[in-house]
């Protein structure tokens, strides 16, 4: 049978963000896959070099809307390590509280998307309805439903009072009851289980070799979680289990996220009931002493890494972000191979991709010369300068 290559994207109705997938198929079977990046440039890393450390908190929060707190926490942890700051325990607990609420809201969002891709729109509507409860709790804590702006260098910006704590516990109790229903529905409903079972196989050895992260890795029997393996903040004090699955398919990724959501609800309840007294932040210096640091964080999608290099000024010399989506692309190619064309949306959605997280640079490729390189902001302005419009110019109709 003849092999043909079909393109999906970079502009496609099924893709919310631009990315190019090339599928080599025989009939309906995928024989090879290729992911081509570079369609979503924002220049965030370069822009960070011209902003102060405090201004960059705002910038890091805009890397991703769903896991905005993940990026700011990973960033401020690195800066605090350079400053040798000891963040108060109450501040660390509140920071972890928002971390886990964000994980719950992210997993609810993903579960709804997975159900939608599998044609189970009732579950999609249920999960997104209950996700509003989590968003309301985040608004109660921070005042915002998306970009919470809770982090600062040295701690958090907002404290909790007794009324807020009661509201959070009420929300957790409601969501725990709902999760019992989702756990049963998402793992036993015949049509849904039949659609996702055996799809997007990623064996344990392949997951390790291709450096998969997060639920994608844990669904392949590997219990790896930065919160346990390399505890940061207050996570060394929280009782929780690393959730895994042994099916190595999309069903396993559903199971892992459902179990993680339940664990996160337990962590949130533990934090509220054991919230220590004291300050929520300490004062940080404006200028950060010279040095470099790597900060790690377990985002909802997997391990998030921020590299920060300081030159002794109030602005970083270099800031590099490795988002979990980028780490999971090689594993995605492996999951697509030997699958069916109809499974492509489901397999790709199973890693919970965020394309804008993975791409933050500007790269110019000259096909005629075979050269490639990074452009400075001044070069970009010169190359893409808007043409001047003469006063007597008449636009054609």
Helices and strands as residue ranges (DSSP letters): E 3-8, E 20-26, E 29-36, H 44-48, H 53-61, H 68-83, H 89-117, H 121-142, E 151-152, E 155-156, H 162-188, H 190-196, H 204-209, H 214-218, H 226-229, G 235-237, H 250-273, E 291-299, E 302-310, E 316-322, H 324-336, G 341-343, H 344-349, H 355-358, E 363-366, E 371-374, H 377-383
